[in-house]
Amino acid sequence: MQISLDTSKWWQRIWAALIFFTRLPFWRIYQPPQQCYSTVVEHWPLTGWLTGGVMALIIWFGSSILPHSLVILCAILSRVLITGALHEDGLADFFDGFGGGGNDKQRILDIMKDSRIGTYGVIALIFYFALLYATLFTLSSPGLAAIIVLGGDAYSKMVAGQIISFLPYARTEETSKAHTIYRKFSVKTGISYFLQGVIPLLPLLYISIVEYDIQWTYIIFVPCLVMYLFYLFLNRRIQGYTGDCCGALFLLVELSFYITVSCLLR
């Protein structure tokens, strides 16, 4: 019997998000109703607790065994494995689409849907991973780096996911890769969504104020600015968003978060 979206339980929607945003075998334990997959963005920051938490643990405990450079590589690799490079695939498709599609909206969408990676996508991934590694490498204190990664993952997903409230989906449900169109946030889900993204960030904000006396407002503001500029770009070029755009936006917002924190600490 089909369960409507309004009657599906909160834990079913969270479970759907874990299945959708990771490659861990949650689906072997339980498969939630199909309708729950239209709400996965509402719990995207919560999946950041998992991916960011694993990265934080690797940085925290790995630093006592491995050199700092290898620990950072292992932390980055762990998230790629957990998510199945879902967001990195979106980043590559995004740059391929907008780099090779010109001003033709349909061509941009067609290129992004193509599973083959192009020159723009390769270059984007090289520069993204180089910047991510270099930025995290500057965080020499394992404890501080772990706190930053945990807060940055969840907060950046919270910021990036808001794009679905500002723009319509650029495809139809039938032509989308996941065959799902995300629903917009209600007031109740918006509050839950905000808390999911902000709670892991609180330890970093506390440390930045008490121990480092830095302008914590930049940590909040810069990622939001990146998201807003990304929104203006999408609105101008394709008048909407796709799943690839969401993945690319998350990685770019997160990168701006780490760069901002690194600059402030220096």
Disulfide bonds with the S-S distance in Angstrom:
none
